[in-house]
Amino acid sequence: MLTKRILVIMVGIILSFLLTAFGTYIITDHTTTGRLAIFAIRHSHDMTDQQLVQAVGQDPFAVVRRAGRMMKAVDPIVSLILGILVGCFERRMPGKITVLVLMPYSLWAFFKLAFAVPRPNGSTALEIVRTMGIETLYIAIGAFAAIAVVRFLGRQHKVASATAA
């Protein structure tokens, strides 16, 4: 039982990073907005603004913002998927196990967002608090999804056993 939990935690941690890389790959390589954003970012130093607008076909800043919003949707989707998967495999402590699964990825994303991007002095503390709150929300989404799956599967099991009797 303990080895099953450890296996679920380790696979979940690895899967969180792999799903994030897969989501990023899908957005940057298989969506028009992602490809245009990458093109705009790569060629922003080589071209003038007019040439960039002509090459992209629309406002390049709007394209980059739209791609950024798409990238921000990857984290809650990964949390939701991992919460559902943990709920399918762990029946006793799905919330706690999901928190343990999502914590390394959330800490990595937190340090990346809070400290890797240079910011003006006044906004650094606010950005750290904001990022910490967002990562906590993503962990809560995954934990609630795991608990909901366990309750749903438990209810389905009770209904199936009642109809069989």
Secondary structure in CASP SS format (residue, H / E / C, confidence):
PFRMAT SS
TARGET T0000
AUTHOR 0000-0000-0000
METHOD secondary structure of the structure
MODEL  1
M C 1.00
L H 1.00
T H 1.00
K H 1.00
R H 1.00
I H 1.00
L H 1.00
V H 1.00
I H 1.00
M H 1.00
V H 1.00
G H 1.00
I H 1.00
I H 1.00
L H 1.00
S H 1.00
F H 1.00
L H 1.00
L H 1.00
T H 1.00
A H 1.00
F H 1.00
G H 1.00
T H 1.00
Y H 1.00
I H 1.00
I H 1.00
T H 1.00
D H 1.00
H H 1.00
T C 1.00
T H 1.00
T H 1.00
G H 1.00
R H 1.00
L H 1.00
A H 1.00
I H 1.00
F H 1.00
A H 1.00
I H 1.00
R H 1.00
H C 1.00
S C 1.00
H C 1.00
D C 1.00
M C 1.00
T C 1.00
D H 1.00
Q H 1.00
Q H 1.00
L H 1.00
V H 1.00
Q H 1.00
A H 1.00
V H 1.00
G C 1.00
Q C 1.00
D C 1.00
P H 1.00
F H 1.00
A H 1.00
V H 1.00
V H 1.00
R H 1.00
R H 1.00
A H 1.00
G H 1.00
R H 1.00
M H 1.00
M H 1.00
K H 1.00
A C 1.00
V H 1.00
D H 1.00
P H 1.00
I H 1.00
V H 1.00
S H 1.00
L H 1.00
I H 1.00
L H 1.00
G H 1.00
I H 1.00
L H 1.00
V H 1.00
G H 1.00
C H 1.00
F H 1.00
E C 1.00
R C 1.00
R C 1.00
M C 1.00
P H 1.00
G H 1.00
K H 1.00
I H 1.00
T H 1.00
V H 1.00
L H 1.00
V H 1.00
L H 1.00
M H 1.00
P H 1.00
Y H 1.00
S H 1.00
L H 1.00
W H 1.00
A H 1.00
F H 1.00
F H 1.00
K H 1.00
L H 1.00
A H 1.00
F H 1.00
A C 1.00
V C 1.00
P C 1.00
R C 1.00
P C 1.00
N H 1.00
G H 1.00
S H 1.00
T H 1.00
A H 1.00
L H 1.00
E H 1.00
I H 1.00
V H 1.00
R H 1.00
T H 1.00
M H 1.00
G H 1.00
I H 1.00
E H 1.00
T H 1.00
L H 1.00
Y H 1.00
I H 1.00
A H 1.00
I H 1.00
G H 1.00
A H 1.00
F H 1.00
A H 1.00
A H 1.00
I H 1.00
A H 1.00
V H 1.00
V H 1.00
R H 1.00
F H 1.00
L H 1.00
G H 1.00
R H 1.00
Q H 1.00
H H 1.00
K H 1.00
V H 1.00
A H 1.00
S H 1.00
A H 1.00
T H 1.00
A H 1.00
A C 1.00
END
